[in-house]
Amino acid sequence: MSNIIGITMGDPCGVGPEIAVRALAEMSVEERDRTRIYGNLVTLEKARSALDIDVDLAPFVVDLPIEGAPLAWGQLSAVAGDAAFRFIEKAVRDAEAGAIGCIVTAPINKEALNLAGHHYDGHTGMLRSLTGSKAAYMLLASERLKVIHVSTHVSLQEAIRRATTERVLATIRAGDAHLKRIGYAAPKIAVAGINPHCGENGLFGTEDDDQIAPAVAAARAEGIDVQGPISADTVFYRAYSGAFDLIVAQYHDQGHIPIKLVAFDTAVNVSVDLPIDRTSVDHGTAFDIAGKGIANHGNMNSAIAYARKLVSGRDKQG
């Protein structure tokens, strides 16, 4: 399996080209040789000029065409949405073929993606579709807090419907397996409740007792070190203080808000249970600052570092 990571450029009109170029420029020669940017060379050169960086991009770019490139910065565009999809599709096929070991994604714009006719809720759903996977879980990883989600880009009403015993159990299993893969011998996992105070014995809803508690019991019976459901208003603080290695969050905002509060610039989005490896920045396209050369690439550096850890860990396993 390849130890090359493939960075997808993201939406050509957003900050993706800039953060990809800046990250590449800071790499050692050896790291650069193990990196490819899946994007559009003309756009990346425009980003390089905006950053006033002197680095030869061509040897490290898998160059895919965009009609009319370079496009204007900060513009919502179906052309850009289609290009973002094609960068990811090419990287996925190369990852499946073993040409690259992990994909690192720069931000895409979901509205531009859908304008182009690619109807996905985001990267995770797209990657699940492209790889033919039954499931994929979004894990947000920071140094002191890691969260995996039972559901993500759905309404809160739909998220409650999706918090079934089967889905919660599958999420616990996926999180446990991932943490073991990155070096945790026996991960300590907590499952957040879905209702205030986990329903207070049915006063505020019965989902925690009827759906979530049985999943935790089943996971414990399999030998997983998991507790819950635990009231969501305390469990994240307990994990941040070291009591747990991973929290299973029931829905998007429950998991995203605490991570973004404590690790806005460093948290990494990881797709778990796909047949290929993928990490990502945990921010959007930032159209308002695109092309100004001021985008923070710290999140991209964190995503690249996590990708290299996954690739090297797989090599050791092999």
C-alpha positions as CSV (number, residue, x, y, z in Angstrom):
1,M,0.0,0.0,0.0
2,S,1.3,3.4,-0.9
3,N,2.5,5.9,1.7
4,I,1.6,8.8,-0.5
5,I,-1.2,11.1,0.7
6,G,-3.5,12.8,-1.8
7,I,-4.8,16.2,-0.9
8,T,-8.0,17.1,-2.8
9,M,-8.0,20.9,-3.5
10,G,-11.7,21.4,-2.6
11,D,-13.8,24.1,-4.1
12,P,-11.6,26.1,-6.5
13,C,-13.2,29.4,-5.4
14,G,-12.6,28.8,-1.7
15,V,-9.5,28.7,0.5
16,G,-8.7,25.1,-0.3
17,P,-6.1,25.9,-3.0
18,E,-4.3,28.3,-0.6
19,I,-4.1,26.0,2.4
20,A,-3.0,23.1,0.2
21,V,-0.2,25.2,-1.4
22,R,0.9,26.6,2.0
23,A,1.0,23.1,3.5
24,L,3.0,21.7,0.6
25,A,5.5,24.6,0.7
26,E,6.2,23.9,4.4
27,M,6.9,20.2,4.0
28,S,10.3,18.7,3.9
29,V,11.6,17.4,0.6
30,E,10.8,13.8,1.7
31,E,7.3,14.7,2.8
32,R,6.6,16.5,-0.4
33,D,7.7,13.4,-2.4
34,R,5.0,11.5,-0.5
35,T,2.2,14.1,-1.3
36,R,0.0,14.8,-4.3
37,I,-2.5,17.5,-4.7
38,Y,-5.6,16.5,-6.7
39,G,-6.7,19.8,-8.3
40,N,-6.2,22.2,-11.0
41,L,-2.6,23.5,-11.6
42,V,-3.7,26.9,-13.0
43,T,-5.8,27.5,-9.9
44,L,-3.1,26.4,-7.6
45,E,-0.6,28.7,-9.3
46,K,-3.0,31.6,-8.8
47,A,-3.2,30.7,-5.1
48,R,0.6,30.5,-4.9
49,S,0.9,34.0,-6.3
50,A,-1.6,35.3,-3.7
51,L,0.5,33.7,-1.0
52,D,3.8,35.0,-2.6
53,I,5.4,31.6,-2.1
54,D,8.1,30.2,-4.4
55,V,7.6,26.5,-4.8
56,D,7.4,24.3,-7.9
57,L,3.9,22.8,-7.8
58,A,3.8,20.9,-11.1
59,P,5.6,17.7,-9.9
60,F,3.2,17.3,-7.1
61,V,-0.2,18.0,-8.8
62,V,-2.6,15.6,-10.4
63,D,-3.9,18.2,-12.8
64,L,-7.6,18.1,-13.7
65,P,-9.2,20.6,-16.1
66,I,-11.7,23.3,-15.1
67,E,-13.5,25.2,-17.8
68,G,-12.5,28.9,-17.6
69,A,-9.9,28.4,-14.9
70,P,-8.8,30.1,-12.9
71,L,-12.3,31.0,-11.6
72,A,-12.9,34.1,-9.5
73,W,-12.3,33.7,-5.8
74,G,-15.3,33.6,-3.5
75,Q,-18.0,32.9,-6.0
76,L,-20.6,30.2,-5.7
77,S,-20.4,28.2,-8.9
78,A,-21.7,25.0,-10.4
79,V,-18.5,24.7,-12.4
80,A,-16.5,24.8,-9.2
81,G,-18.8,22.3,-7.5
82,D,-18.3,19.9,-10.4
83,A,-14.6,20.3,-10.3
84,A,-14.5,19.7,-6.5
85,F,-16.4,16.4,-7.1
86,R,-14.0,15.3,-9.9
87,F,-10.9,15.9,-7.7
88,I,-12.4,13.7,-5.0
89,E,-13.6,11.0,-7.4
90,K,-10.1,10.8,-9.0
91,A,-8.5,10.6,-5.6
92,V,-10.9,7.9,-4.4
93,R,-10.2,5.7,-7.5
94,D,-6.4,6.1,-7.0
95,A,-6.8,5.2,-3.3
96,E,-8.8,2.1,-4.3
97,A,-6.1,1.2,-6.7
98,G,-3.4,1.6,-4.0
99,A,-1.7,4.5,-5.7
100,I,-2.2,6.7,-2.6
101,G,-2.6,5.6,1.0
102,C,-4.9,8.3,2.4
103,I,-7.0,11.2,1.1
104,V,-6.9,14.6,2.8
105,T,-9.8,16.8,1.7
106,A,-9.9,20.6,1.6
107,P,-13.3,22.1,2.0
108,I,-16.1,21.8,-0.5
109,N,-19.2,23.9,-0.8
110,K,-22.3,21.8,-0.5
111,E,-24.5,24.3,-2.4
112,A,-22.0,24.4,-5.3
113,L,-21.9,20.6,-5.3
114,N,-25.6,20.3,-5.6
115,L,-25.8,23.1,-8.3
116,A,-23.5,20.8,-10.3
117,G,-25.9,17.9,-9.9
118,H,-23.9,16.0,-7.3
119,H,-26.5,15.6,-4.6
120,Y,-24.6,14.7,-1.4
121,D,-24.8,16.0,2.1
122,G,-21.1,16.4,2.2
123,H,-17.8,14.6,1.9
124,T,-18.7,11.6,4.1
125,G,-21.9,10.7,2.1
126,M,-20.1,11.2,-1.2
127,L,-17.2,9.0,-0.2
128,R,-19.7,6.3,1.0
129,S,-21.4,6.4,-2.3
130,L,-18.2,6.4,-4.4
131,T,-16.8,3.4,-2.6
132,G,-20.1,1.5,-2.4
133,S,-19.9,1.4,1.4
134,K,-22.9,0.7,3.6
135,A,-21.8,3.0,6.4
136,A,-19.3,5.7,7.2
137,Y,-19.0,7.6,10.4
138,M,-17.7,11.1,11.0
139,L,-15.1,11.2,13.8
140,L,-13.7,14.6,14.9
141,A,-10.3,14.2,16.6
142,S,-8.4,16.7,18.7
143,E,-5.7,16.2,21.2
144,R,-7.9,16.1,24.3
145,L,-11.3,15.4,22.8
146,K,-12.5,12.9,20.2
147,V,-16.1,12.5,19.1
148,I,-17.8,10.0,16.7
149,H,-21.3,10.7,15.5
150,V,-24.3,8.4,15.1
151,S,-25.7,10.8,12.5
152,T,-24.5,14.1,11.0
153,H,-26.1,16.1,8.2
154,V,-29.8,15.4,8.9
155,S,-32.4,17.4,10.7
156,L,-32.6,17.1,14.5
157,Q,-35.9,15.3,14.1
158,E,-34.4,12.8,11.7
159,A,-31.3,12.4,14.0
160,I,-33.6,11.3,16.8
161,R,-35.2,8.7,14.5
162,R,-31.7,7.4,13.5
163,A,-30.6,6.9,17.1
164,T,-31.6,3.2,17.0
165,T,-30.0,0.5,19.1
166,E,-28.4,-1.0,16.0
167,R,-27.0,2.3,14.7
168,V,-25.6,3.3,18.1
169,L,-24.0,-0.1,18.6
170,A,-22.4,0.1,15.1
171,T,-21.0,3.5,15.9
172,I,-19.5,2.3,19.2
173,R,-17.9,-0.6,17.4
174,A,-16.5,1.7,14.6
175,G,-15.1,4.1,17.2
176,D,-13.5,1.4,19.3
177,A,-11.9,-0.2,16.2
178,H,-10.5,3.1,15.0
179,L,-8.9,4.1,18.3
180,K,-7.3,0.6,18.6
181,R,-5.9,1.2,15.1
182,I,-4.2,4.5,16.1
183,G,-2.7,3.0,19.2
184,Y,-5.2,2.9,22.0
185,A,-4.9,-0.6,23.5
186,A,-8.3,-0.5,25.4
187,P,-10.2,2.7,24.5
188,K,-12.5,4.2,27.1
189,I,-15.7,5.2,25.4
190,A,-18.7,7.2,26.7
191,V,-22.0,7.4,24.9
192,A,-23.9,10.7,25.2
193,G,-27.5,10.7,26.0
194,I,-30.0,12.2,23.5
195,N,-32.4,13.8,25.9
196,P,-31.7,16.2,28.8
197,H,-30.4,14.2,31.7
198,C,-30.8,11.1,29.5
199,G,-34.6,11.5,29.8
200,E,-34.7,11.5,33.7
201,N,-36.3,8.1,33.9
202,G,-38.8,8.9,31.1
203,L,-39.8,12.4,32.2
204,F,-38.0,14.0,29.2
205,G,-38.3,11.1,26.7
206,T,-37.6,7.4,26.6
207,E,-35.1,7.1,23.8
208,D,-32.1,6.8,26.2
209,D,-33.7,3.9,28.1
210,D,-35.3,2.2,25.1
211,Q,-32.7,2.7,22.3
212,I,-29.3,3.8,23.6
213,A,-28.9,1.9,26.9
214,P,-29.4,-1.5,25.1
215,A,-26.7,-0.6,22.6
216,V,-24.2,0.2,25.4
217,A,-25.0,-3.1,27.1
218,A,-24.5,-5.1,23.9
219,A,-21.1,-3.4,23.3
220,R,-20.0,-4.1,26.9
221,A,-21.0,-7.8,26.3
222,E,-18.6,-7.8,23.3
223,G,-15.8,-6.6,25.6
224,I,-15.8,-2.9,24.6
225,D,-15.0,-0.5,27.5
226,V,-18.0,1.7,27.1
227,Q,-20.3,3.6,29.5
228,G,-23.6,5.3,29.0
229,P,-25.8,6.9,28.2
230,I,-24.3,9.8,30.1
231,S,-25.9,13.2,30.2
232,A,-24.5,15.3,27.3
233,D,-24.1,18.4,29.5
234,T,-21.3,16.8,31.5
235,V,-19.8,14.0,29.5
236,F,-17.8,16.2,27.2
237,Y,-16.1,18.0,30.1
238,R,-15.3,14.6,31.7
239,A,-13.7,13.4,28.4
240,Y,-11.8,16.6,28.0
241,S,-10.5,16.1,31.6
242,G,-9.2,12.6,30.7
243,A,-12.0,10.3,31.8
244,F,-12.8,9.0,28.3
245,D,-10.8,8.6,25.1
246,L,-13.9,8.9,22.8
247,I,-17.5,10.1,23.0
248,V,-20.3,8.8,20.8
249,A,-22.4,11.8,20.0
250,Q,-26.0,11.2,18.9
251,Y,-26.2,14.1,16.3
252,H,-24.2,16.7,14.5
253,D,-24.3,19.7,16.8
254,Q,-24.0,17.6,20.0
255,G,-20.5,16.5,18.8
256,H,-19.4,19.5,16.8
257,I,-20.0,22.3,19.3
258,P,-17.7,21.1,22.0
259,I,-14.9,20.1,19.5
260,K,-15.1,23.5,17.8
261,L,-15.1,25.3,21.1
262,V,-11.9,23.6,22.3
263,A,-10.0,22.9,19.1
264,F,-11.4,25.1,16.3
265,D,-8.1,25.4,14.4
266,T,-6.7,21.9,15.0
267,A,-9.5,19.4,15.0
268,V,-9.4,16.8,12.2
269,N,-12.4,15.2,10.5
270,V,-11.8,11.5,9.9
271,S,-14.1,9.1,8.0
272,V,-14.3,5.8,9.8
273,D,-15.4,2.4,8.4
274,L,-14.7,3.2,4.7
275,P,-12.6,0.9,2.6
276,I,-10.2,3.8,2.1
277,D,-8.6,6.2,4.6
278,R,-9.7,9.9,4.6
279,T,-9.0,12.8,6.8
280,S,-10.2,16.4,6.4
281,V,-10.0,19.9,7.6
282,D,-12.9,20.8,9.8
283,H,-13.9,24.1,8.3
284,G,-15.6,25.5,5.3
285,T,-14.6,27.2,2.1
286,A,-14.4,30.7,3.6
287,F,-15.4,32.5,0.4
288,D,-15.1,35.8,2.2
289,I,-11.3,35.6,2.5
290,A,-10.5,33.3,-0.5
291,G,-7.6,34.6,-2.6
292,K,-6.4,37.1,0.1
293,G,-3.6,34.9,1.3
294,I,-4.7,35.0,4.9
295,A,-6.4,31.6,5.4
296,N,-5.1,29.6,8.4
297,H,-3.7,26.3,7.2
298,G,-3.2,24.9,10.7
299,N,-6.2,22.6,10.3
300,M,-4.8,21.3,7.0
301,N,-1.5,20.5,8.7
302,S,-3.3,18.6,11.4
303,A,-5.3,16.6,8.8
304,I,-2.1,15.8,6.9
305,A,-0.3,14.7,10.1
306,Y,-3.3,12.4,11.0
307,A,-3.2,11.0,7.5
308,R,0.5,10.2,7.8
309,K,-0.2,8.5,11.1
310,L,-2.9,6.3,9.5
311,V,-0.6,5.4,6.6
312,S,2.4,4.5,8.9
313,G,0.2,2.6,11.3
314,R,-1.2,0.5,8.4
315,D,2.4,-0.2,7.3
316,K,3.2,-1.5,10.8
317,Q,0.1,-3.6,10.8
318,G,1.1,-5.1,7.4
